[in-house]
Amino acid sequence: MNKSNQEITMIAAVAEDNGLGLDNKLVWHIPRDLKHFKNLTHGHCIIMGRKTFESLPKALPHRKNIVLSRRKNIAYNGAVVVNSIEKAIEETKQDPKPYIVGGGEIYRLFMNYSSYIELTRIHHKFRSDTFFPFINLKKWEVVKRHDITKSKIEKYNYSFLTYKRKV
């Protein structure tokens, strides 16, 4: 559990079966979701695993990029590399709302540290090899929901969901 005043928030886009991606890539393209991610995380610390960072073209601008990896002696331009959850959280201490941005293993590691989950639920199934952890509704509640209907612009039905940890 996170004992500080921080609101650690996991943010992810997932398919109906909690699929996150395939071969270290997203399997959908939803510009509105990417904008949603950018707007929420802009100016904040973001924590991710090595594979997630390596899937990006470069460190995400206007954010402190923190890479959590078991590998020692690795370095990336524009990112701080740490080897423990505690060190990752320590790197975010100046940020009241750091974000956990993936991948699957990192989400599992931070599930008990997070206060919120910003989830884009895509109402479609895709072939995936990486998954977001199960959200136990005895511990989490949806406090905000915005549904988007498939259209010429939007290829899929999806929902922006905000979960808050129950006290």
ZICOR-V645254 format. One line per field, one symbol per residue. ss: DSSP state (H for helix, E for strand, L for the rest). phi: phi as a letter, one per 20 degrees, with the letter a starting at -180 (. if undefined). burial: + if it has 9 or more other ideal C-beta (glycine too) atoms within 8 Angstrom, else -. A space follows every 50 residues. Layout:
# ZICOR-V645254
ss->???
phi->???
burial->???
This chain:
# ZICOR-V645254
ss->LLLLLLLLEEEEEELLLLEEEELLELLLLLHHHHHHHHHHHLLLEEEEEH HHHHHLLLLLLLLEEEEELLLLLLLLLLEEEELLHHHHHHHLLLLLLLEE EELHHHHHHHLLLLLEEEEEEELLLLLLLEELLLLLLLLEEEEEEEEELL LLLLLLLEEEEEEEELL
phi->.eeeefdfcecbdcegemfdrclmcfdcccgffffggfffegndfcdbeg ffgfeefagffmbeeddebffeldbcfmcedcdbgffffgfdgedfbfdd doegffgffegeeeeccddeeeeadcfccccffgefffdccfdbbcedeg bfeefcfbcecddcfff
burial->-+---+-+++++++++-+++++-+--++-+--+--++--++--+++++++ -++-----++--+++++++----+-+--+-++--+-+++-++--+-++++ ++++-++--++-++++++++++-+-+-+-++++-+----+-------+-- ---+-++++++++++--
